[in-house]
Amino acid sequence: REIVRVRWRSEGTGFLPEAPFRLHLLDTRGGESRVLDVDAGRDVGAPAWSPDGREVAFVRNVAPDPDRRLGDQGIFVVTVANGETRAVAAPPGPKGNLAWSPDGSRIAYLGHD
């Protein structure tokens, strides 16, 4: 095994996959899947559906070298219908446990700077 990334292993799970974690939408009727996130080189996580089901919020590392600055994460929202992604203003730092407000106007998260 050739190790080429700084972050190559996680305690409790072992070796990390070489491909980044992506956000997929799966049609359970036909089995087709499509990728929702646009930046193929970055891991995404903490997905949360909007109350109306039209959008998904997620976090993604925004550092120039994500392996060296694991906690430099931004919040993004992707529209399911067309894949359009936008950034949500939030202070720098790690983020997780995203949750939409009931009216879909705000996103709460756990994090720190």
DAJOUR-V40620 format. One record per residue. N is the residue number from 0. SS is DSSP state (A for helix, B for strand, O for the rest). D_CENTER is the distance of its C-alpha to the mean C-alpha in Angstrom with 2 decimals. Layout:
n = {N,N}
ss = {SS,SS}
d_center = {D_CENTER,D_CENTER}
This chain:
n = {0,1,2,3,4,5,6,7,8,9,10,11,12,13,14,15,16,17,18,19,20,21,22,23,24,25,26,27,28,29,30,31,32,33,34,35,36,37,38,39,40,41,42,43,44,45,46,47,48,49,50,51,52,53,54,55,56,57,58,59,60,61,62,63,64,65,66,67,68,69,70,71,72,73,74,75,76,77,78,79,80,81,82,83,84,85,86,87,88,89,90,91,92,93,94,95,96,97,98,99,100,101,102,103,104,105,106,107,108,109,110,111,112}
ss = {O,O,O,O,O,O,O,O,B,B,O,O,O,B,B,O,O,O,O,O,O,O,O,B,B,B,O,O,O,O,O,O,B,B,B,O,O,O,O,O,O,O,O,B,B,B,B,B,B,O,O,O,O,O,B,B,B,B,B,B,B,O,O,O,O,O,O,O,O,O,O,O,B,B,B,B,B,B,B,O,O,O,O,O,B,B,B,B,O,O,O,O,O,O,B,B,B,B,B,B,O,O,O,O,O,O,B,B,B,B,B,O,O}
d_center = {27.09,26.32,23.76,22.30,19.30,19.65,16.96,18.44,18.96,17.68,20.35,20.92,19.00,20.71,19.82,16.22,15.87,16.48,14.00,10.32,8.04,7.26,6.88,10.64,13.15,16.37,19.75,21.61,24.92,24.86,22.34,20.70,16.98,15.05,11.77,10.01,7.68,10.34,9.90,11.02,11.65,8.43,6.34,2.64,3.40,5.78,6.10,9.47,12.11,14.39,17.97,19.37,16.89,16.49,12.96,9.50,7.60,3.98,3.69,4.49,8.03,10.69,13.74,16.23,16.23,13.00,15.17,17.59,15.53,12.89,12.70,12.38,9.04,8.70,7.70,7.51,9.23,10.13,13.65,14.16,17.71,17.38,13.82,14.36,11.45,12.34,11.46,12.50,15.09,14.50,16.30,15.09,14.10,11.75,9.98,9.38,11.06,10.19,13.29,14.91,18.60,21.01,21.83,18.28,19.18,17.13,13.96,14.74,12.84,14.23,14.43,17.13,18.19}
